[in-house]
């Protein structure tokens, strides 16, 4: 039962991040995004190590969406 709460949180958080990209909102500052990406990547490794599927997926999605924002920020700087 508690896994459902975790999955709901995962969907809501990842959905919020995805909306910023889909709506083509301006990317966050590049330095913040890089730090966030590195933190998310580290937490993904940790969650895999701990065998926590919900946080593994959440942090992997966070890393992917942060990476997309890095690409967007670099593209906008051109």
Secondary structure, DSSP 8 states (H G I E B T S, - for coil): -HHHHHHHHHHHHHHHHHHHHHTT-----HHHHHHHHHHHHHHHHHHHHTT-HHHHHHHHHHHHHHHHHHHHHHHHH-
